Amino acid sequence: MEKRPTVAEILAHPAYPDTLWNLTPTERGQLPVAAGRGGPFKIDWEVHGHGDVKLVWIMGLGSNKSSWQRQTLHFGHDEGDKYSSLIFDNRGMGKSDKPFMRYSTSEMAKDLVELLDHLGWTEPRQLNVSGVSMGGMIAQELAMLIPHRIASLNLISTAAQIQNTTTWLENLWSRIDMFLPKTLDASILSAAGRLFSNSWLSSPDESPVPTESTTMAPLPLGRSYRKFNTNYERFAAQELHKRLSPDLFPKLGFILQAIAAGWHYKSPAQLTKIGNEVGRARISVVHGTTDNMITVPHAVKLAAGLGLGEDKGTVEIKEGVGHVFMLERCGWHNELVERMVKKGMEENDKEGVSA
């Protein structure tokens, strides 16, 4: 295996202070949710941009809303006149509250519905939803709750139910390994290996960064944003920023979210209902062949359950890509979202809906 920079080397890199960009939201807040459902507790949220097209980004297990920063930059700042992008921390992570209770993807979707209602994003066929991993599971639950408010639905690196598609021993070890105590160096290396292809990790840092022309994104004092040497270094820096801040990445919150993802289940009848009520032309299922978190058979089964295939909906299985499309194939991922927004608008026109 290729030798990766150590935690100490990442922290000493000149670009480390630039890991998270200063992307100023149009709106932000902390909304009390779940009154009568074990709450209230607060969900931390931001909207970037002020355009008519509403984008909803749902993050996965153990991640913060800042993990969407490449999409926030593109859609919420570079294209902020066209799009309004909602990012938020799921219960248990980031700046949201971390209640000690049973988490489920259905309850987390209800948290999101309350947030959308608070924002007034309540029109028919108004929401363009993207969910990755556990976020894709929450997106499925959202589609069960408010199908006719969804204009497009992108289910990325996710599943209707986590099942064993490898050997029993491999599956057991992969689950145990996520929770075993490790050094920080070993934790970062392990996460990178689960989430990304080795070729991408070794490639030069390809991330876009804000420039002086980016709206509502002040540059570091007197200079531009610095770049890392490799994609691995940039990913490691973001992980370190999160893991070195216990409030942003609490172990209990991670375990409670993992339980929610592990117990997620959408039956064949429920998937058919989502396909029927959201509309198959509005749905995409996207997966990478080197995803070491959720394997490709999960995507195949999800797409079949939704009734996607041939000329119904969008199914993309990308060769050599890992779990995190919005980083590893950032440009392609963003173009997919834009294509699905366009498809949603076309379907709205067919239905006579003004969103």
Salt bridges, closest charged atoms under 4 A:
GLU2 OE1 - ARG4 NH1 3.60
ASP18 OD2 - ARG223 NH1 2.72
ASP44 OD2 - LYS65 NZ 2.66
GLU46 OE2 - ARG28 NH2 2.96
GLU46 OE1 - HIS48 NE2 2.75
ASP81 OD1 - HIS50 NE2 2.99
ASP89 OD2 - LYS65 NZ 2.86
GLU107 OE1 - ARG37 NH1 2.62
GLU107 OE2 - LYS110 NZ 3.17
ASP111 OD1 - ARG37 NH2 3.02
ASP111 OD2 - ARG91 NE 2.77
GLU114 OE2 - ARG37 NH2 2.67
ASP117 OD1 - ARG149 NH2 2.91
GLU141 OE2 - HIS264 ND1 3.56
GLU141 OE2 - LYS266 NZ 2.66
ASP177 OD1 - LYS182 NZ 3.49
ASP177 OD2 - ARG194 NH1 3.65
ASP205 OD1 - ARG234 NE 2.93
GLU233 OE1 - HIS13 NE2 3.63
GLU239 OE2 - LYS242 NZ 2.97
GLU239 OE1 - ARG243 NE 2.78
GLU277 OE2 - LYS273 NZ 2.82
ASP291 OD2 - HIS287 NE2 3.30
ASP291 OD2 - HIS323 ND1 2.66
GLU316 OE2 - ARG339 NH2 3.86
GLU338 OE2 - HIS74 NE2 2.85
GLU347 OE2 - LYS350 NZ 3.11
GLU351 OE1 - ARG125 NE 3.51
GLU351 OE2 - ARG282 NH2 3.19
